[in-house]
Amino acid sequence: MKRNATAVWKGSIKEGKGTISTQSTVLNNTQYSFGSRFEEGVGTNPEELVAAAHSGCFSMQLSAFITEAGFEIESIQTRCDIDFQNGTIVSSHLTVDAKITGISNDAFQELVTKAEKNCPISRLLNTEITSSATLK
C-alpha cells in the first residue's frame, strides 16, 4: 500500500503561501503559510498534520491491541501535542481518554504503552514519544 500527498509552495518563506492536497482529497488545496506554521494564521501546518497522523494511527493501533486482548471498545479519544522547537520536532505527547468494557487499568496502561511504541507513525518519528491515559 502506498499513499501520497502533494504540497505546492509559491513565494518566499515569510510572504509566500502554499497548499496541501491528499490522495483521498480530504485535504484539497488546503492553505498553509508562515503565519499558520509559526504564528496564528489561518490554515494548517506540517506539525499539525503530524499530530493528526500520530493521534489517528495510535488510536487505531490501541484499538487493535485491545480487541486482540478480548475487550470491547466504546471509545478511544487521543490528542497529540507536537513540540516544535528551533526547527525540530522534539517530542510527541499522546493524551488518551478511553471507555473500554471490562479491562483493568493496569492492562489498559500496558496496551497504551505497547501501542505508543508500535504504531507505524511512532516508529516513523525520530523523537521522544510519551503518553498519559485515562480509563473511564
N, CA, C and O atoms as a GROMACS GRO file, in nm:
protein
  544
    1MET      N    1   0.085  -0.118   0.000
    1MET     CA    2   0.000   0.000   0.000
    1MET      C    3   0.090   0.124   0.000
    1MET      O    4   0.188   0.132   0.074
    2LYS      N    5   0.055   0.217  -0.082
    2LYS     CA    6   0.124   0.347  -0.086
    2LYS      C    7   0.018   0.455  -0.084
    2LYS      O    8  -0.089   0.440  -0.143
    3ARG      N    9   0.048   0.564  -0.014
    3ARG     CA   10  -0.040   0.681  -0.008
    3ARG      C   11   0.044   0.802  -0.047
    3ARG      O   12   0.167   0.799  -0.037
    4ASN      N   13  -0.023   0.910  -0.090
    4ASN     CA   14   0.054   1.028  -0.125
    4ASN      C   15  -0.020   1.156  -0.088
    4ASN      O   16  -0.141   1.158  -0.067
    5ALA      N   17   0.058   1.260  -0.080
    5ALA     CA   18   0.008   1.396  -0.061
    5ALA      C   19   0.099   1.487  -0.142
    5ALA      O   20   0.214   1.452  -0.171
    6THR      N   21   0.048   1.602  -0.177
    6THR     CA   22   0.124   1.698  -0.257
    6THR      C   23   0.118   1.835  -0.192
    6THR      O   24   0.011   1.881  -0.150
    7ALA      N   25   0.233   1.899  -0.185
    7ALA     CA   26   0.240   2.036  -0.136
    7ALA      C   27   0.291   2.125  -0.250
    7ALA      O   28   0.385   2.089  -0.321
    8VAL      N   29   0.228   2.240  -0.264
    8VAL     CA   30   0.272   2.341  -0.361
    8VAL      C   31   0.299   2.468  -0.283
    8VAL      O   32   0.213   2.516  -0.209
    9TRP      N   33   0.419   2.524  -0.297
    9TRP     CA   34   0.458   2.647  -0.228
    9TRP      C   35   0.494   2.751  -0.333
    9TRP      O   36   0.563   2.721  -0.430
   10LYS      N   37   0.447   2.874  -0.312
   10LYS     CA   38   0.479   2.984  -0.404
   10LYS      C   39   0.528   3.103  -0.323
   10LYS      O   40   0.460   3.148  -0.230
   11GLY      N   41   0.646   3.152  -0.359
   11GLY     CA   42   0.699   3.271  -0.295
   11GLY      C   43   0.801   3.242  -0.187
   11GLY      O   44   0.842   3.128  -0.167
   12SER      N   45   0.842   3.348  -0.118
   12SER     CA   46   0.943   3.338  -0.013
   12SER      C   47   0.883   3.273   0.112
   12SER      O   48   0.762   3.254   0.122
   13ILE      N   49   0.969   3.240   0.206
   13ILE     CA   50   0.924   3.171   0.326
   13ILE      C   51   0.823   3.254   0.406
   13ILE      O   52   0.723   3.199   0.454
   14LYS      N   53   0.846   3.383   0.422
   14LYS     CA   54   0.755   3.464   0.504
   14LYS      C   55   0.636   3.519   0.427
   14LYS      O   56   0.525   3.525   0.481
   15GLU      N   57   0.656   3.557   0.305
   15GLU     CA   58   0.546   3.617   0.229
   15GLU      C   59   0.472   3.517   0.141
   15GLU      O   60   0.362   3.545   0.094
   16GLY      N   61   0.532   3.402   0.120
   16GLY     CA   62   0.473   3.303   0.033
   16GLY      C   63   0.356   3.230   0.098
   16GLY      O   64   0.321   3.253   0.214
   17LYS      N   65   0.300   3.142   0.020
   17LYS     CA   66   0.190   3.060   0.072
   17LYS      C   67   0.188   2.930  -0.007
   17LYS      O   68   0.246   2.918  -0.114
   18GLY      N   69   0.118   2.834   0.052
   18GLY     CA   70   0.112   2.705  -0.014
   18GLY      C   71  -0.020   2.636   0.008
   18GLY      O   72  -0.106   2.682   0.082
   19THR      N   73  -0.032   2.523  -0.061
   19THR     CA   74  -0.149   2.438  -0.044
   19THR      C   75  -0.101   2.294  -0.030
   19THR      O   76   0.003   2.255  -0.083
   20ILE      N   77  -0.181   2.216   0.042
   20ILE     CA   78  -0.154   2.074   0.059
   20ILE      C   79  -0.279   1.999   0.016
   20ILE      O   80  -0.390   2.035   0.053
   21SER      N   81  -0.258   1.893  -0.062
   21SER     CA   82  -0.369   1.807  -0.105
   21SER      C   83  -0.330   1.662  -0.078
   21SER      O   84  -0.213   1.625  -0.090
   22THR      N   85  -0.429   1.581  -0.043
   22THR     CA   86  -0.405   1.440  -0.019
   22THR      C   87  -0.472   1.357  -0.126
   22THR      O   88  -0.566   1.401  -0.192
   23GLN      N   89  -0.421   1.236  -0.143
   23GLN     CA   90  -0.474   1.142  -0.241
   23GLN      C   91  -0.624   1.122  -0.223
   23GLN      O   92  -0.698   1.112  -0.321
   24SER      N   93  -0.669   1.116  -0.099
   24SER     CA   94  -0.811   1.093  -0.071
   24SER      C   95  -0.896   1.217  -0.094
   24SER      O   96  -1.019   1.208  -0.096
   25THR      N   97  -0.835   1.331  -0.112
   25THR     CA   98  -0.895   1.464  -0.125
   25THR      C   99  -0.958   1.516   0.004
   25THR      O  100  -1.032   1.614   0.002
   26VAL      N  101  -0.930   1.450   0.117
   26VAL     CA  102  -0.974   1.506   0.246
   26VAL      C  103  -0.912   1.644   0.263
   26VAL      O  104  -0.978   1.738   0.308
   27LEU      N  105  -0.786   1.655   0.227
   27LEU     CA  106  -0.724   1.788   0.214
   27LEU      C  107  -0.718   1.814   0.065
   27LEU      O  108  -0.662   1.736  -0.011
   28ASN      N  109  -0.775   1.926   0.024
   28ASN     CA  110  -0.780   1.959  -0.118
   28ASN      C  111  -0.745   2.106  -0.133
   28ASN      O  112  -0.829   2.193  -0.112
   29ASN      N  113  -0.620   2.131  -0.168
   29ASN     CA  114  -0.568   2.267  -0.177
   29ASN      C  115  -0.587   2.341  -0.044
   29ASN      O  116  -0.627   2.457  -0.041
   30THR      N  117  -0.558   2.271   0.065
   30THR     CA  118  -0.569   2.329   0.199
   30THR      C  119  -0.453   2.425   0.222
   30THR      O  120  -0.337   2.390   0.200
   31GLN      N  121  -0.485   2.544   0.265
   31GLN     CA  122  -0.388   2.651   0.280
   31GLN      C  123  -0.291   2.626   0.395
   31GLN      O  124  -0.329   2.576   0.501
   32TYR      N  125  -0.165   2.662   0.372
   32TYR     CA  126  -0.067   2.673   0.479
   32TYR      C  127   0.029   2.785   0.444
   32TYR      O  128   0.047   2.820   0.328
   33SER      N  129   0.089   2.842   0.548
   33SER     CA  130   0.175   2.958   0.529
   33SER      C  131   0.269   2.973   0.648
   33SER      O  132   0.261   2.897   0.745
   34PHE      N  133   0.358   3.070   0.639
   34PHE     CA  134   0.444   3.101   0.753
   34PHE      C  135   0.358   3.136   0.873
   34PHE      O  136   0.387   3.093   0.985
   35GLY      N  137   0.253   3.214   0.850
   35GLY     CA  138   0.164   3.253   0.959
   35GLY      C  139   0.095   3.136   1.025
   35GLY      O  140   0.083   3.132   1.148
   36SER      N  141   0.048   3.038   0.947
   36SER     CA  142  -0.021   2.923   1.006
   36SER      C  143   0.077   2.827   1.073
   36SER      O  144   0.037   2.744   1.155
   37ARG      N  145   0.204   2.839   1.038
   37ARG     CA  146   0.304   2.750   1.099
   37ARG      C  147   0.368   2.811   1.222
   37ARG      O  148   0.387   2.742   1.322
   38PHE      N  149   0.402   2.938   1.216
   38PHE     CA  150   0.481   2.998   1.323
   38PHE      C  151   0.407   3.104   1.402
   38PHE      O  152   0.458   3.153   1.502
   39GLU      N  153   0.289   3.139   1.358
   39GLU     CA  154   0.210   3.241   1.427
   39GLU      C  155   0.069   3.185   1.448
   39GLU      O  156   0.054   3.067   1.478
   40GLU      N  157  -0.031   3.266   1.432
   40GLU     CA  158  -0.169   3.218   1.449
   40GLU      C  159  -0.250   3.243   1.322
   40GLU      O  160  -0.366   3.282   1.328
   41GLY      N  161  -0.188   3.219   1.208
   41GLY     CA  162  -0.255   3.241   1.081
   41GLY      C  163  -0.355   3.132   1.048
   41GLY      O  164  -0.356   3.025   1.110
   42VAL      N  165  -0.438   3.160   0.949
   42VAL     CA  166  -0.540   3.065   0.904
   42VAL      C  167  -0.473   2.960   0.817
   42VAL      O  168  -0.388   2.991   0.734
   43GLY      N  169  -0.513   2.834   0.838
   43GLY     CA  170  -0.459   2.724   0.759
   43GLY      C  171  -0.395   2.621   0.848
   43GLY      O  172  -0.394   2.634   0.971
   44THR      N  173  -0.341   2.519   0.787
   44THR     CA  174  -0.277   2.412   0.861
   44THR      C  175  -0.127   2.430   0.860
   44THR      O  176  -0.077   2.534   0.815
   45ASN      N  177  -0.054   2.332   0.909
   45ASN     CA  178   0.092   2.334   0.905
   45ASN      C  179   0.142   2.190   0.919
   45ASN      O  180   0.067   2.103   0.962
   46PRO      N  181   0.267   2.165   0.882
   46PRO     CA  182   0.317   2.028   0.886
   46PRO      C  183   0.308   1.963   1.025
   46PRO      O  184   0.278   1.844   1.036
   47GLU      N  185   0.335   2.040   1.130
   47GLU     CA  186   0.332   1.982   1.265
   47GLU      C  187   0.190   1.940   1.305
   47GLU      O  188   0.172   1.836   1.369
   48GLU      N  189   0.092   2.020   1.268
   48GLU     CA  190  -0.047   1.985   1.296
   48GLU      C  191  -0.085   1.857   1.221
   48GLU      O  192  -0.158   1.774   1.274
   49LEU      N  193  -0.038   1.843   1.100
   49LEU     CA  194  -0.068   1.724   1.022
   49LEU      C  195   0.002   1.601   1.080
   49LEU      O  196  -0.054   1.491   1.078
   50VAL      N  197   0.124   1.617   1.132
   50VAL     CA  198   0.192   1.507   1.201
   50VAL      C  199   0.112   1.468   1.325
   50VAL      O  200   0.096   1.350   1.354
   51ALA      N  201   0.064   1.568   1.400
   51ALA     CA  202  -0.018   1.540   1.519
   51ALA      C  203  -0.144   1.463   1.482
   51ALA      O  204  -0.181   1.369   1.552
   52ALA      N  205  -0.208   1.502   1.374
   52ALA     CA  206  -0.328   1.431   1.330
   52ALA      C  207  -0.294   1.287   1.291
   52ALA      O  208  -0.366   1.194   1.328
   53ALA      N  209  -0.186   1.270   1.219
   53ALA     CA  210  -0.144   1.136   1.178
   53ALA      C  211  -0.110   1.049   1.299
   53ALA      O  212  -0.148   0.933   1.305
   54HIS      N  213  -0.038   1.106   1.396
   54HIS     CA  214   0.004   1.028   1.512
   54HIS      C  215  -0.115   0.991   1.599
   54HIS      O  216  -0.125   0.877   1.644
   55SER      N  217  -0.206   1.085   1.624
   55SER     CA  218  -0.322   1.054   1.708
   55SER      C  219  -0.412   0.950   1.641
   55SER      O  220  -0.463   0.860   1.708
   56GLY      N  221  -0.432   0.961   1.511
   56GLY     CA  222  -0.515   0.865   1.440
   56GLY      C  223  -0.452   0.726   1.434
   56GLY      O  224  -0.520   0.626   1.456
   57CYS      N  225  -0.325   0.721   1.403
   57CYS     CA  226  -0.254   0.594   1.394
   57CYS      C  227  -0.250   0.524   1.530
   57CYS      O  228  -0.278   0.405   1.540
   58PHE      N  229  -0.216   0.599   1.634
   58PHE     CA  230  -0.209   0.543   1.769
   58PHE      C  231  -0.345   0.487   1.811
   58PHE      O  232  -0.353   0.377   1.864
   59SER      N  233  -0.452   0.563   1.788
   59SER     CA  234  -0.586   0.518   1.828
   59SER      C  235  -0.623   0.387   1.759
   59SER      O  236  -0.681   0.298   1.823
   60MET      N  237  -0.590   0.374   1.631
   60MET     CA  238  -0.620   0.250   1.559
   60MET      C  239  -0.535   0.135   1.614
   60MET      O  240  -0.586   0.024   1.630
   61GLN      N  241  -0.407   0.161   1.642
   61GLN     CA  242  -0.320   0.056   1.693
   61GLN      C  243  -0.366   0.011   1.831
   61GLN      O  244  -0.368  -0.109   1.860
   62LEU      N  245  -0.402   0.106   1.918
   62LEU     CA  246  -0.453   0.072   2.050
   62LEU      C  247  -0.581  -0.010   2.038
   62LEU      O  248  -0.600  -0.107   2.111
   63SER      N  249  -0.668   0.028   1.946
   63SER     CA  250  -0.791  -0.047   1.922
   63SER      C  251  -0.760  -0.192   1.884
   63SER      O  252  -0.825  -0.284   1.932
   64ALA      N  253  -0.663  -0.211   1.798
   64ALA     CA  254  -0.625  -0.346   1.756
   64ALA      C  255  -0.577  -0.428   1.875
   64ALA      O  256  -0.617  -0.543   1.891
   65PHE      N  257  -0.492  -0.370   1.959
   65PHE     CA  258  -0.439  -0.443   2.075
   65PHE      C  259  -0.549  -0.473   2.177
   65PHE      O  260  -0.551  -0.582   2.234
   66ILE      N  261  -0.639  -0.379   2.199
   66ILE     CA  262  -0.748  -0.402   2.295
   66ILE      C  263  -0.841  -0.511   2.243
   66ILE      O  264  -0.885  -0.597   2.320
   67THR      N  265  -0.872  -0.508   2.115
   67THR     CA  266  -0.958  -0.610   2.054
   67THR      C  267  -0.891  -0.748   2.062
   67THR      O  268  -0.956  -0.847   2.096
   68GLU      N  269  -0.761  -0.753   2.031
   68GLU     CA  270  -0.687  -0.879   2.040
   68GLU      C  271  -0.689  -0.935   2.182
   68GLU      O  272  -0.690  -1.057   2.201
   69ALA      N  273  -0.692  -0.845   2.283
   69ALA     CA  274  -0.694  -0.887   2.423
   69ALA      C  275  -0.834  -0.929   2.468
   69ALA      O  276  -0.852  -0.976   2.580
   70GLY      N  277  -0.934  -0.912   2.380
   70GLY     CA  278  -1.068  -0.961   2.408
   70GLY      C  279  -1.161  -0.863   2.477
   70GLY      O  280  -1.261  -0.905   2.537
   71PHE      N  281  -1.131  -0.734   2.471
   71PHE     CA  282  -1.216  -0.634   2.536
   71PHE      C  283  -1.296  -0.556   2.433
   71PHE      O  284  -1.258  -0.546   2.316
   72GLU      N  285  -1.408  -0.502   2.479
   72GLU     CA  286  -1.497  -0.425   2.392
   72GLU      C  287  -1.470  -0.276   2.409
   72GLU      O  288  -1.462  -0.225   2.521
   73ILE      N  289  -1.455  -0.207   2.298
   73ILE     CA  290  -1.422  -0.065   2.297
   73ILE      C  291  -1.548   0.016   2.276
   73ILE      O  292  -1.621  -0.003   2.179
   74GLU      N  293  -1.574   0.108   2.369
   74GLU     CA  294  -1.681   0.205   2.347
   74GLU      C  295  -1.624   0.325   2.273
   74GLU      O  296  -1.682   0.372   2.175
   75SER      N  297  -1.510   0.375   2.322
   75SER     CA  298  -1.447   0.489   2.253
   75SER      C  299  -1.302   0.504   2.296
   75SER      O  300  -1.264   0.469   2.408
   76ILE      N  301  -1.223   0.556   2.204
   76ILE     CA  302  -1.084   0.596   2.230
   76ILE      C  303  -1.069   0.735   2.170
   76ILE      O  304  -1.093   0.755   2.051
   77GLN      N  305  -1.031   0.830   2.253
   77GLN     CA  306  -1.005   0.966   2.205
   77GLN      C  307  -0.859   0.998   2.235
   77GLN      O  308  -0.816   0.988   2.350
   78THR      N  309  -0.783   1.036   2.134
   78THR     CA  310  -0.641   1.065   2.152
   78THR      C  311  -0.610   1.204   2.099
   78THR      O  312  -0.644   1.238   1.985
   79ARG      N  313  -0.546   1.283   2.183
   79ARG     CA  314  -0.493   1.414   2.142
   79ARG      C  315  -0.342   1.399   2.132
   79ARG      O  316  -0.279   1.338   2.218
   80CYS      N  317  -0.286   1.453   2.027
   80CYS     CA  318  -0.141   1.452   2.010
   80CYS      C  319  -0.090   1.595   2.012
   80CYS      O  320  -0.137   1.680   1.935
   81ASP      N  321   0.006   1.621   2.099
   81ASP     CA  322   0.072   1.752   2.105
   81ASP      C  323   0.213   1.737   2.054
   81ASP      O  324   0.295   1.667   2.113
   82ILE      N  325   0.242   1.802   1.943
   82ILE     CA  326   0.375   1.803   1.883
   82ILE      C  327   0.449   1.926   1.935
   82ILE      O  328   0.396   2.037   1.929
   83ASP      N  329   0.570   1.906   1.986
   83ASP     CA  330   0.653   2.016   2.034
   83ASP      C  331   0.759   2.045   1.929
   83ASP      O  332   0.849   1.963   1.906
   84PHE      N  333   0.749   2.161   1.866
   84PHE     CA  334   0.838   2.203   1.757
   84PHE      C  335   0.925   2.317   1.809
   84PHE      O  336   0.875   2.426   1.836
   85GLN      N  337   1.055   2.293   1.822
   85GLN     CA  338   1.147   2.394   1.874
   85GLN      C  339   1.271   2.404   1.786
   85GLN      O  340   1.331   2.303   1.749
   86ASN      N  341   1.307   2.526   1.754
   86ASN     CA  342   1.430   2.551   1.678
   86ASN      C  343   1.440   2.465   1.552
   86ASN      O  344   1.547   2.412   1.520
   87GLY      N  345   1.329   2.452   1.480
   87GLY     CA  346   1.330   2.381   1.354
   87GLY      C  347   1.326   2.229   1.366
   87GLY      O  348   1.349   2.159   1.267
   88THR      N  349   1.298   2.176   1.486
   88THR     CA  350   1.296   2.032   1.506
   88THR      C  351   1.175   1.991   1.588
   88THR      O  352   1.141   2.057   1.686
   89ILE      N  353   1.111   1.884   1.549
   89ILE     CA  354   1.009   1.824   1.635
   89ILE      C  355   1.084   1.751   1.745
   89ILE      O  356   1.154   1.653   1.719
   90VAL      N  357   1.068   1.799   1.870
   90VAL     CA  358   1.144   1.742   1.981
   90VAL      C  359   1.064   1.640   2.062
   90VAL      O  360   1.122   1.562   2.137
   91SER      N  361   0.932   1.641   2.047
   91SER     CA  362   0.854   1.540   2.117
   91SER      C  363   0.712   1.534   2.063
   91SER      O  364   0.662   1.626   1.998
   92SER      N  365   0.650   1.420   2.092
   92SER     CA  366   0.510   1.399   2.060
   92SER      C  367   0.447   1.337   2.184
   92SER      O  368   0.490   1.232   2.231
   93HIS      N  369   0.345   1.404   2.239
   93HIS     CA  370   0.278   1.352   2.358
   93HIS      C  371   0.134   1.317   2.324
   93HIS      O  372   0.060   1.399   2.269
   94LEU      N  373   0.096   1.195   2.358
   94LEU     CA  374  -0.038   1.144   2.331
   94LEU      C  375  -0.117   1.145   2.461
   94LEU      O  376  -0.074   1.088   2.561
   95THR      N  377  -0.234   1.209   2.461
   95THR     CA  378  -0.324   1.210   2.575
   95THR      C  379  -0.447   1.130   2.535
   95THR      O  380  -0.517   1.164   2.440
   96VAL      N  381  -0.472   1.022   2.608
   96VAL     CA  382  -0.573   0.925   2.571
   96VAL      C  383  -0.684   0.920   2.676
   96VAL      O  384  -0.656   0.912   2.795
   97ASP      N  385  -0.808   0.926   2.631
   97ASP     CA  386  -0.925   0.902   2.715
   97ASP      C  387  -1.001   0.789   2.647
   97ASP      O  388  -1.036   0.798   2.530
   98ALA      N  389  -1.027   0.682   2.723
   98ALA     CA  390  -1.092   0.567   2.662
   98ALA      C  391  -1.198   0.507   2.752
   98ALA      O  392  -1.188   0.512   2.875
   99LYS      N  393  -1.300   0.452   2.689
   99LYS     CA  394  -1.403   0.375   2.758
   99LYS      C  395  -1.395   0.233   2.702
   99LYS      O  396  -1.429   0.208   2.586
  100ILE      N  397  -1.350   0.141   2.787
  100ILE     CA  398  -1.330   0.002   2.747
  100ILE      C  399  -1.400  -0.087   2.849
  100ILE      O  400  -1.376  -0.076   2.969
  101THR      N  401  -1.486  -0.173   2.802
  101THR     CA  402  -1.562  -0.260   2.891
  101THR      C  403  -1.475  -0.372   2.947
  101THR      O  404  -1.413  -0.447   2.872
  102GLY      N  405  -1.471  -0.382   3.082
  102GLY     CA  406  -1.411  -0.497   3.149
  102GLY      C  407  -1.261  -0.499   3.164
  102GLY      O  408  -1.208  -0.595   3.221
  103ILE      N  409  -1.189  -0.400   3.117
  103ILE     CA  410  -1.043  -0.401   3.125
  103ILE      C  411  -0.997  -0.337   3.256
  103ILE      O  412  -1.057  -0.240   3.302
  104SER      N  413  -0.892  -0.390   3.315
  104SER     CA  414  -0.833  -0.327   3.434
  104SER      C  415  -0.746  -0.211   3.390
  104SER      O  416  -0.700  -0.207   3.276
  105ASN      N  417  -0.722  -0.118   3.479
  105ASN     CA  418  -0.637  -0.004   3.446
  105ASN      C  419  -0.495  -0.050   3.413
  105ASN      O  420  -0.433   0.003   3.321
  106ASP      N  421  -0.443  -0.148   3.488
  106ASP     CA  422  -0.308  -0.197   3.461
  106ASP      C  423  -0.297  -0.256   3.320
  106ASP      O  424  -0.202  -0.227   3.247
  107ALA      N  425  -0.393  -0.338   3.283
  107ALA     CA  426  -0.393  -0.398   3.149
  107ALA      C  427  -0.406  -0.290   3.042
  107ALA      O  428  -0.340  -0.296   2.938
  108PHE      N  429  -0.492  -0.191   3.067
  108PHE     CA  430  -0.511  -0.080   2.973
  108PHE      C  431  -0.380  -0.002   2.955
  108PHE      O  432  -0.340   0.026   2.842
  109GLN      N  433  -0.313   0.031   3.064
  109GLN     CA  434  -0.188   0.107   3.056
  109GLN      C  435  -0.081   0.029   2.979
  109GLN      O  436  -0.004   0.088   2.903
  110GLU      N  437  -0.076  -0.102   2.998
  110GLU     CA  438   0.020  -0.185   2.923
  110GLU      C  439  -0.007  -0.178   2.773
  110GLU      O  440   0.086  -0.168   2.693
  111LEU      N  441  -0.135  -0.183   2.736
  111LEU     CA  442  -0.169  -0.177   2.594
  111LEU      C  443  -0.143  -0.038   2.535
  111LEU      O  444  -0.104  -0.026   2.419
  112VAL      N  445  -0.164   0.067   2.615
  112VAL     CA  446  -0.132   0.203   2.571
  112VAL      C  447   0.017   0.213   2.541
  112VAL      O  448   0.056   0.265   2.436
  113THR      N  449   0.100   0.164   2.630
  113THR     CA  450   0.245   0.168   2.610
  113THR      C  451   0.286   0.087   2.488
  113THR      O  452   0.371   0.130   2.409
  114LYS      N  453   0.224  -0.030   2.472
  114LYS     CA  454   0.253  -0.113   2.355
  114LYS      C  455   0.216  -0.040   2.225
  114LYS      O  456   0.292  -0.043   2.128
  115ALA      N  457   0.099   0.024   2.224
  115ALA     CA  458   0.056   0.099   2.105
  115ALA      C  459   0.146   0.219   2.080
  115ALA      O  460   0.179   0.250   1.965
  116GLU      N  461   0.185   0.287   2.188
  116GLU     CA  462   0.275   0.403   2.175
  116GLU      C  463   0.404   0.365   2.105
  116GLU      O  464   0.456   0.441   2.023
  117LYS      N  465   0.456   0.247   2.135
  117LYS     CA  466   0.583   0.203   2.078
  117LYS      C  467   0.568   0.140   1.939
  117LYS      O  468   0.665   0.137   1.862
  118ASN      N  469   0.449   0.090   1.906
  118ASN     CA  470   0.434   0.009   1.786
  118ASN      C  471   0.349   0.067   1.675
  118ASN      O  472   0.346   0.009   1.566
  119CYS      N  473   0.278   0.179   1.696
  119CYS     CA  474   0.201   0.230   1.583
  119CYS      C  475   0.299   0.278   1.475
  119CYS      O  476   0.407   0.328   1.508
  120PRO      N  477   0.265   0.263   1.348
  120PRO     CA  478   0.357   0.298   1.241
  120PRO      C  479   0.409   0.443   1.247
  120PRO      O  480   0.525   0.467   1.212
  121ILE      N  481   0.328   0.538   1.290
  121ILE     CA  482   0.376   0.676   1.296
  121ILE      C  483   0.475   0.692   1.411
  121ILE      O  484   0.574   0.764   1.396
  122SER      N  485   0.451   0.626   1.525
  122SER     CA  486   0.550   0.628   1.633
  122SER      C  487   0.684   0.574   1.584
  122SER      O  488   0.789   0.630   1.615
  123ARG      N  489   0.679   0.466   1.508
  123ARG     CA  490   0.804   0.406   1.459
  123ARG      C  491   0.871   0.496   1.356
  123ARG      O  492   0.993   0.490   1.338
  124LEU      N  493   0.794   0.578   1.287
  124LEU     CA  494   0.849   0.671   1.188
  124LEU      C  495   0.920   0.789   1.254
  124LEU      O  496   1.026   0.832   1.207
  125LEU      N  497   0.862   0.840   1.360
  125LEU     CA  498   0.914   0.962   1.423
  125LEU      C  499   1.044   0.935   1.497
  125LEU      O  500   1.057   0.838   1.571
  126ASN      N  501   1.140   1.022   1.476
  126ASN     CA  502   1.268   1.012   1.545
  126ASN      C  503   1.269   1.119   1.654
  126ASN      O  504   1.342   1.217   1.647
  127THR      N  505   1.186   1.097   1.757
  127THR     CA  506   1.170   1.195   1.864
  127THR      C  507   1.122   1.126   1.989
  127THR      O  508   1.084   1.009   1.985
  128GLU      N  509   1.122   1.196   2.099
  128GLU     CA  510   1.068   1.144   2.223
  128GLU      C  511   0.915   1.132   2.210
  128GLU      O  512   0.848   1.227   2.168
  129ILE      N  513   0.863   1.017   2.246
  129ILE     CA  514   0.718   0.994   2.243
  129ILE      C  515   0.674   0.955   2.383
  129ILE      O  516   0.728   0.861   2.441
  130THR      N  517   0.576   1.028   2.438
  130THR     CA  518   0.522   0.998   2.569
  130THR      C  519   0.370   0.992   2.561
  130THR      O  520   0.310   1.033   2.462
  131SER      N  521   0.310   0.939   2.669
  131SER     CA  522   0.164   0.934   2.671
  131SER      C  523   0.115   0.940   2.814
  131SER      O  524   0.187   0.907   2.908
  132SER      N  525  -0.009   0.982   2.827
  132SER     CA  526  -0.083   0.972   2.952
  132SER      C  527  -0.222   0.926   2.914
  132SER      O  528  -0.280   0.974   2.817
  133ALA      N  529  -0.275   0.830   2.993
  133ALA     CA  530  -0.402   0.770   2.954
  133ALA      C  531  -0.495   0.757   3.071
  133ALA      O  532  -0.454   0.721   3.181
  134THR      N  533  -0.622   0.787   3.046
  134THR     CA  534  -0.726   0.776   3.146
  134THR      C  535  -0.831   0.678   3.097
  134THR      O  536  -0.884   0.691   2.987
  135LEU      N  537  -0.860   0.580   3.181
  135LEU     CA  538  -0.965   0.484   3.154
  135LEU      C  539  -1.090   0.528   3.227
  135LEU      O  540  -1.088   0.547   3.348
  136LYS      N  541  -1.199   0.544   3.153
  136LYS     CA  542  -1.323   0.594   3.213
  136LYS      C  543  -1.419   0.481   3.238
  136LYS      O  544  -1.529   0.503   3.289
   0.00000   0.00000   0.00000
